[in-house]
């Protein structure tokens, strides 16, 4: 192979090597190189440009290598940032979108921890409930505070819109459930009495004609919206019922309790269909899995045959997820009561669970101040998001109007007398915390 050095460069290299050998006393090697390099008359010269050149070049190479390593590290960091930039990440309208920092807003105004947040089903409105005994109404798009809804006299534990957003239900440790007319200045149109202790949960059934509630009095109750009467009382838990949630068709309910169990109920007769046992501490949250999540849950559990069909042949209530103060999340066969998978990763109580609409992921919120995204098919934690400065007490998934977008030109004037235009719907998650903020 031909040399890449010119004759002048080779001459300088040889002389710099001879100078190095001479200055370091390598006599025999110096004599040999003089002969081999054709430099028999070489004499050291401190003023010559090749004097000390070898050492200078060597230290320059080391500095350059360090610079290259620093640049490579910086390039890797920039590539990572670029790959996670908004243009590269799934947008909020993408079916695979999951929460990412920073939050669009940090809404503050409550004077005590946030207990629950809910999205209006049509407009860019969210409502928060707090231990300060109030509800607050916010515009999710702008982050604007709209109004405080007062009526409860103690901590508000839960809040939920009906399917059209015309009414809001809330419950409190003041032993009442209240119904609010969102189209009439958020007026309290009905107060439901009957529970004997703090009410933890109140949700509309899918038909909007009934409300289901859970209480520290160990019961679950069904209420008729039109009359405010309690039509059914279900008993079975041996301690405080922390929450109750209906299935998507309203035929089943799932509840969880301080008694360390969750239960699946037949909603009409109140019969316990399955008891989910396995947690080692209070079960804080229990939710049914949507049908979109069934394939992934079957995959992680190694199940091939579907189960839990309704009278119409739909697979409903077949799977569920629970979160506990034992720091774990469990996936269940809600028909047999068998635990299919335990997800471990949180460092504190698990407070909230939300299934991703795509069915691929499960989102969890915890007192360890994080939100975690789990791959349902593998049970692996894909992402940990530092969400709040204190315990994350609640999390809810919404399909909210895209900022600045419009769809169909529909408006509503129920939220604080302001018009809220419907828009192209995008995915959004809202969380609430002991730090007294709501983050959508």
Secondary structure by P-SEA (a helix, b strand, c coil): ccccccaaaaaaaaaaaaaaaaaacaaaaaaaaaaaaccccbbbbccccccaaaaaaaaaaaaaaaaaaaaaaaaaaaaaaaaaccccccccccccccccccccccccccccccccccccccccbbbbbccccbbbbbccccccccccccccccccccccccccccbbbbbccccbbbbbccccccccccccccccccccccccccccccccccccccbbbbbccccccccccccccccccccccccccccbbbbbccccbbbbbcccccccccccccccccccbbbbbcccaaaaaaaaaccccccccccccccccccbbbbccccbbbbcccccccccccccccccccccccccccccbbbbbccccbbbbbcccccccccccccccccccbbbbbbccccccccccccccccccbbbbbccbbbbbbbbcccccccc
